Amino acid sequence: MLAPPDTLPAAASLERGRALRAQGRAEEAIDEFRAALRLEPDLAEAHHQLGNALKGLQRYAEAVASLRSAAMLAPQSGAVWLNLGVACLEIPRLDEAVACFRRAIRLEPTRPEAHNILGHAFLAKGRCTAAKHCLEEALRLRPGYPAALDNLGRVLKTQGLSAEALPHHRAALAGAPRPETHSNLLFSLNFPADIAPEEIFAEHRRWSDLHAAPLRAGWTPRARDPDGSRRLRLGYVSPDFVNHAIPYFFEPVLAAHDRASFEVTCYSNARVPDGVTQRLRAQSGRWREIAALSDEAVAALVREDGIDILVDLAGHTARHRLLVFARKPAPIQVTWLGYPNTTGLDAIDYRLTEAVSDPPASEAWHSEELVRLPGPFSCYRPSEASPPVGPPPSAASGQVTFGCFNHLAKVTPPVIELWAGILRALPSSRLLLKSRGLADLETASRLRGEFVRRGIEPGRLELNGEELSQARHLGLYQRVDIALDPFPYNGTTTTCEALWMGVPVVSLAGCTHVSRVGASLLTHLGVPEWIANSREEYLERCGELAGDGPRLAAIRAGLRERMRASPLCDAAGFTRGLEEAYRGMWIKRGQAARFFNFCARK
């Protein structure tokens, strides 16, 4: 039976669109899908393909609208519901994403991809137990499924079980050696307390050998003007130019840069811009949206922009663009701020740090040359939503409350062991833990059980998993007397927030950057007496602070002003030191280039 006359052209446009999309010509494909819909508005597959093409370009709001239309027209298609859920997940509309994935599973219960992505969505919502069940079902349906193994590792890390997460990441990597999977392994290696720095460094170098080194072929360094005094072009690359921890440390630098000496370009890999994005964009000399661009296209853009010094702000965290740096698009490349370890890449020349967090032995664990700034390795801009500092809660209750608001992934078994020891040594004390992962009832129950097994009554623990506004989150510190820094992965933003709210922080110093951030922050604040060099000292520091009510009150009354006056909040001073470091890199490379050319002529 022949199709109606107007359907034949619509089908032809649909097929042309599919072919164009398969060739990577997404914009042309979108035109064809829209042409098909003009001819046949209720053609479900045209809505579906249009939504997928828009999703591929990371135009998620438009993709959701098209995929919703496809779902209304083809409600029995599991693939449509799955793709709609993926688009919702990216915006993120997590509840709608979960509903879509569940619908897809009802229609196609044996499809492992649907169970895996539902697990991913539950993890994004902080529902670790539900996520784990979904991922285990995906693995039952497809044993050895790399994506599900990788996500299961992420779930275990989020629950504070980083040692248990590592075998899952390794198995996922063996099944599919993707750079993102490998980065998840690297990130997880920072959390356990018993992995040697040499082993962690070797795995970072392996990432570079597998994923980065092959990309250098065919990319020749851009010719550079050796003038050491000219205006330099800086480029900052980050997925976190949004409501995230990074802008608390990057925005003050962006605002304080000397624009007469430095031209600043921000390369934003954020999928869904927000109000923070707009604020950063307004302060940037030039703004580039790169989320929808390939690594090769971004590298070409950096070269076209003539960037002199390209700075990575993500390391091996989610949605990094290290494979842009692997192509060496800028003469000098630097990593700073977003990741507490080496990148492992030969293509990145320098890592910005300072002397406390990276003492001399640290060179052995870095592929980059370490450039130590004169003060701290970052500066902090407190939230404008910060409530006033109140008195220590123990002044009214007579009961000292310890607290930690770090990500639950950092609360590993050795941390629990030490914190339980503090509570046993101070029988009237309490512990308040605040982390989104604690909204998961089974995760909270497991954590509470770990303390109970160590002799701590359940009533002495308060586990808070609420999603709070910034003001309410900071206000929760008014119920904390002393903050506990986890180890080996110290807090950064959380430590600065606690100090800003007048709460002293006790930190255990290790031997690598990830375990010395607390020591760095406290040293530059001028309170080294809160740094412990052993677990015994950590317990002693807590006991000393908890046993001196007048001292706690005095600390509380003066800590915010002390922090405000410290190098930790001196944006102008910090940025001048940062700019001197950039200028020094440029001059040093210019001298090296001139020496090389001289030798070549000889």
N, C-alpha and C positions, 0 to 999 in steps of 0.2 A: 504494500500500500504506500503510495507516494505521500510525502509530508506536505503540509500546506505550503504554498509558495513562499510566505514570509519566513517560514522556519528554516528553509535551506540556507539562506544567507546568514542567519543567526548561528547555525551549526558551523558554517564555514569560518565565521569570525572566531567562534569558540576554539576551533581546532588551530587556527593561525595563532591565536593567543597562547595556547598550550605550547606550540612549537617555539614561539618567540621566548617564552619564559624558560623553556628548556635550554635555550641558547644564552641565557643570562640577560636578555633584553627586556627587562621587567617593565619599563615605562611604555614601550611599544605594545607589550602584551596587555597592559592595562587598557590601552586605547582599544584594542580588539575586543576585550571582554565587555567594555562599556558599549561598543558598537553592537555587540550581540544583544545586550540588554535593551538597547533602544528598539531593536527589532522585536525582541521577545522578553518583556519585562519580568515574566515569571519563570524564566529559564534558570532553574536552581543551580545547575552546574556552573553557569556563567557567574552567578553571585559567589559561588564557592571558590572558583578559580580567581576571581577578582579579589576576594578577601585574602586568599593565600599570597597573591602577588603583592598586595599592599602590606601584608604581614612581613614578607620577605624584605621589603624596603623600610620596615620598622615604622610604618604609618599605622600604628595600632588602632587608634580611634576609628579611622576609616575602615580598617580591616574588620573590626568588631561589627560595625554597621552592616557591611556586606555579608559577613558570615551569619549574622542573625537572620538576615533575609533568606539566606540559603537554608538555615535550620527550619524556618517557618515553612518553606516550600518543600523541604525534603526531611521531615522530622524522623524518618527511620534510618537515616544515614549516620552511622557511627563516626565516619571520617569527618563529616561536617561538624558534629558536636565536638570532636576532638580538636579540630583546628580552631573552632570558636573559643574553646577553653584556653588554648595556647595564647591566642591574642589577648584574652581577658587577663591571663596570668602576667602578661608583660606590662599592663597599664599601671598598676596592678588592680584588678577587680577580683580579689581572691575568692570571695564567696561565689560569685558567678562562675569563675573558672572551675571550682570544685563541683558545682551543680552540673556543668557541661560534661566534665570528665565522668561523673557518675552516670549521666545519661548515656554516654558513649559505651560505658562498661555494661549497662543493662542491655544495650543493643548487640554488643559484641564482647561477651564476658571472657573470651579466651584470647583477647588481644593484649599481649604483654605491654605494648607501648602505652596503652591507656592506664594500666595500673601503675606504671612507672611515673607517668606525668602527674597522676593524681597524688602519688607519694611526694613528688616534688612540690606540688601545691600545698599539701598539708605541712610540709617542712617550712614553707614560706609563711604559713600561718602560725608556726610554732607548735603545731600538733605532732610532736615527734612519734608518739606511739601509733597514731593512725598512719603516719607516713611509713613507719617501719612495716606495718602489716601489709600495706599496698606494695611495697618494694619486695617483700618476701613472696607475695603472690606473683608478681612479675617474674621473679626468679624461679618459681615453681613452674610457671608456664614456659619460660625460656631459660633453662639452667646456663649460668655463665654470662648472662645478659650484661654487657659492660656498663651501660648507662644506669641500670638498676643497682649494680654493685657500687658504682661511684656515688650515687645518691644515698645508698645505705651507709657508706662511709661518712658522708656528710651528716647524716642523722646521728650516728654514734658520736661523732666529734661534738655536735651541738649539745648532746646529753652529758658531755664531760668525759666520754669514754674514748679519748683520742687514740690510746694504744690499741683498742679493739677496732678502731676505724681503719688503721693502716693496712691490714691484710686485704680489706675490701677495695681500697684504692689501688693497691698493687695488682690485685686480680683484674680489676677493671682496665688498668693500663696494659696488662698482658694481653687482654682480649681486644682492645682497641687503643693503640698508642696515640691518643689525641693529646694535643698540648694542654687543653683545658683540664682533662682528667689528670695529667701529670702535675699541673699547677695545684690541683686540689690535694694531691699527695704531698707536695712541697709545703703547702700551707699547714696541713695537719701535722707535719713533722715538727712544727714549732711548739706544739702543746705538751707532749710527754716530757717528763723530767729526766729520763734516763737515756736519751739518745745523744751520742757524742757529736760535738760540732763538726768534726771531720766527716762523719757520715752524712750529716745534713748538707754540708757543702758539696760533697761528692754527688749527691742526688740533684742538686741545683746545676752542677756542671753537666750532668747527664742530660737534663732538660735542654740545656743549650746545645749540646752535641747532636741530640736527636731532632730538635725542632727549629733551632735558630741558625746553626752553622751552615746548613745547606742553602740558606737564603742569601748569603753574602755574595755568591757568584753573580757576576754581571752588574753589580752595583758599585760604581766607582765614586769615591768621595767627591763631593762638590768642591770646586775650587774656592778657596777662601781668601779674603782680604786679610793680610797679616797685621793690619793696623791695630795696635793694642788699645788705642784711645777712642776709637770711633764708637758710635751708638750701636750696641749689640742687639740682635734680634733673638729674644727668648721665646721658646714654645713650651707650654705646659700641657701634658696629656693625662686625662683622667676620666674614668667612668662616673666619678663621684662629685661632679659639679651640680649637686642636688642637695636636698635635705639629708645630710650625712655628716659623719664626724669630720671628714677632711676639710670642709669649708671653715670650721672653727680655727684651723691652723693656716689654711691657705689664703682666706679672704683678707686677713690683716696684711699679709705680704703683698697681695695683689694691689691693695689700696695704697701701700707705702712705697711701691717701686718708683724709682727716679725715672720719669718718662723722658727726661732729656738725655739720659744715658742708655736707657733700655726700652726697646719696643717689645710689647708683650702680646703674644697670640695664645689663646686658649683653645685646645682641641678637645671638645667635649664628646665623650663616648656614652653620655647618659641617654637611656632609651626614652625616658619620659621626663622632659624638663619640668621644673616647678618654679616656685617663687624665688628660691635660692639661686637657681640657674639664671633667672632674669637679673637678679642683683649682681651676680658675678659678671654676667655679660656686659652690664652697664659700666663696669670698672675695667674691662679688658680693652686693650687697644684694638684687637682684632679677634673675632670669634669664629670658630669653625665647628660645625656639627659633623661628626665623623661616624656616628653609630651605624649608619646604613652603608658605609664605604668599606671596601675590602682593605686588608692590610697593605697590599701593594698600592692601592689608590691613595691611601693616607700617606704612605711614604712619598709618593710622587707629589702630593700636595705640600708636604713639609719642604721638599726640595724646591718646589715652585715658589713657596713663600720666603725662601732664602733664610731659613732659620739657622742661626749660628750655634745655639745651645738648646738642645731638646731635653726636657726634663720629664721623666716618668714619675707619676704620683701614685702608682698602684702596685708595683711589684707583681707578685703572683696571687693577688686577690682577684675577686670575681670581675670578669669583663675587662681585664687588662688588655693592653695592645702592645705587648712586648715584641710580637712578631713584626710590628712596624719598626721598632728600634733595631731588630735583627738585620734589617735592610740598610742600616747606617745612613738614613737620609740627611742627618745633620753632622757637621764636622766634629762637634763635641756632644756627647750624650751622657746624661746624669740620671741617677735614681735618688729619690728623696721622699720621705714623709709617710707614704702609704703602706709600707711593708717592712717588718723589722728584721730583714735579713738581706743577703746578697740576691741579685737576680740570677747570677751564674753566667751572664752573657758577656762574651768578649767585646761585643759591639757597644756596650755601655761602659764608658770610660771611668766615671767617678760615682761614688756614693757619698752624699752629704750626711755628716754625723757630727759628733763632738766627743771629747776625751773621756767623759765618765761612762757613757753608754757603750763606747767602743774603745777600750784601752789598747795599748800597743799590740798585744797578741792577736787582736782581731784581724789583722791583715791576712793571716793564714787562711781565714775562712771566707774570703771575698775575692771574686773575680775582678771587681772594680778597685781602683785606687781610692782609698778613703781620704776625704777632705774634711778635716775637723774644724767646725765653726768655732769662733771665739767664745760664744756663750752656749745656750742650749741648742738642741738640734731643730727646734721649732718654737713658735710663739703662739699663744692662745688668746683668742678673743672670746670672752664670756658671753653667754646668751643674754640678749636684752630682756628675756622673760625671767631672769633670775629673781627669785623672791629674796627678801632681806634675810640676813643671818639671824637665827634665834639663839637662845641659850642652849647649852648642852642638855639633852633630855634627862640625863641622870641627875641634874640639879633638882628636878621636881620628883622623879620617881625613886631616886636612890639606887637605881639599877642601871649598870652600864650596858649600852647596846652597841655591839660591833655590827658593821655592815659591809656589804660588797654588792655593787650594782654592775659588775662586769658580766660579759657574755658567759653563759653557763658552760660553754666549751672550755673555759679556763679553770673551772672548778673540778679539777681532776682528783683521783683518790689520794695522792700525797698532800694536796691542799686540804682536803676534808680531814685527813689525819691530823694535820697541824692545827687547824681551826678547832677541831674537837678537843685537842689538848689544851687550847686556850680556855675553852668553856669549862673544862674539868678543873683547871687551875683557879678559875674565878667562878665559883658555883652559883653566884647570884646574877651572872651576866647573861645576856641574850644575844642572838645573832639574827639579823635581818638580811636576807638575800633577795635581790630584785633582778629578775631577768625574764625576758619574754618566754623563754623555754619552760619556765615554771608554770605557765598557764596550762601545760599538759599535765593532767592529774597523775598519770602513771609515772611520769618523769619526776614530778615533785615527790610522789610517794617513795620512789626509789632513793632519791637524795635524802629524804627524811630518815629512811631506813638505814642509810650509811652512817648517819650521826647516831642513831639509836644503838647500832651495833658497837659504837665506840663510847657508849655510856652516857649519851646526852638525851634527856627527856624531850619528847616531841614538843611540849609546850614552850621550850626555850628557843624554838626556831620559828621565824616568820618567813614564809616563802611567798613572794609577790611576783606574779606573772602578768600584771595588768599592762595594757597599752596606755601610757599616760602622755598628756601634753608635756612639752618641755618644762613649763612652769611647775606642773604637779610632780614631774620626775625629780626636778631639783628640790622641790619642797619636801620630798621624802627624806632628804638628808637632815631635815630638822628633827628626825627621829633617830639619828645615828650619832653616837659619841665619838667613835673611832672607826675609821675605814681600814679594811684589810685588803692589801694588794695581793692578787693571786700570783702564782709562780709555776713554771718558769716564764709563762707568758704574762708579763705585767700589763696593767692598764695604762692607758695614756689619756684619752678623753675623760674616762671615769675618774682618774686620779685628779685631773685638773678641776673637774666639776666638784669633787669632794672638797678639795682645798679652797675653791672659790666660795663654797658654802660654809667655810669655817671648820671643817672636819679634818683633824690630823690623819695622815695615812701612814701605816707601817708597811714597809716594803722589804722583801728579801732579795738581796743582790746576788746574781749569778755571774757567769763569766762571759756571756754573749749579749748582744744588743737587746734581744727579746726579753731577757731577764734582768736588764740593767736600766730600763726606761724609768722605773720608779726611782732608782738611785739618782739618775740624772735629774729628774724633775725636783726631787727633794734637795739635792745639792745646790741647784741654781736658785731654789727658793731660800736657801740658807738654813735648812733644818736637817743636817746630816744625822742628827741624833735619832731620827725616825727610821734610819736605814739599818737593817740587820744583815750580818754576813754569815749567819748560820740559822738553822731552825730554832736552836736554843735561844739565840739572841732575839729572834722574832718574838718568841713567847715572852721574853723578858721585857722587850720594848712595850708590848701590849699591857703587861702587868704594871709597868711603871706609869703609863698614861692613865690606865683605869683606876689606879690607886690614889690619884692626886686630883680631886675634884676642883680645887682652886686653879690648878694649872690648866685643866681642860677648859674651864671658863675663860681664863686669860687668853688661851690659844684661840678659842672661838671668837672672842671679841676683836682680836687684832689680825686674824689670818687673811681676811679678804683684802684689807689695805696692804698687808705685807706682800700678798701676791700681786696686787695691782702695781706696786712699786718695784717689783722684781723683774729680772730679765725675761721671765716667762710671759709677761704681758707687754714687753717693750717692743711693739711692732716696728717702730722707726729704727731703733738700734739693731734689732735682729736683721731687718731687711738690708741695712747698710753692710752688715757683716756678710750676708748672703751675696750681695752684689759684688763685694770685694772678692769673694770666693769665685764667682763667675768670671770676673775680670782676670783673676789670677790664672784660671784654667785657660782662658783665651790667649793670654800673653805667653804662658808656658808652651802651649801647642804651637804658637807662632815661632817661638825660639827654636823648638824642635824641628819644625818644618824648614826653617832657614839653615839649620845645621845639616839636615839631611840633603838639602839642595847643594850646599857647599861641598859636602863629601862626594856627591854624585858628579859635580863638575871636576873635582880633583881626579 
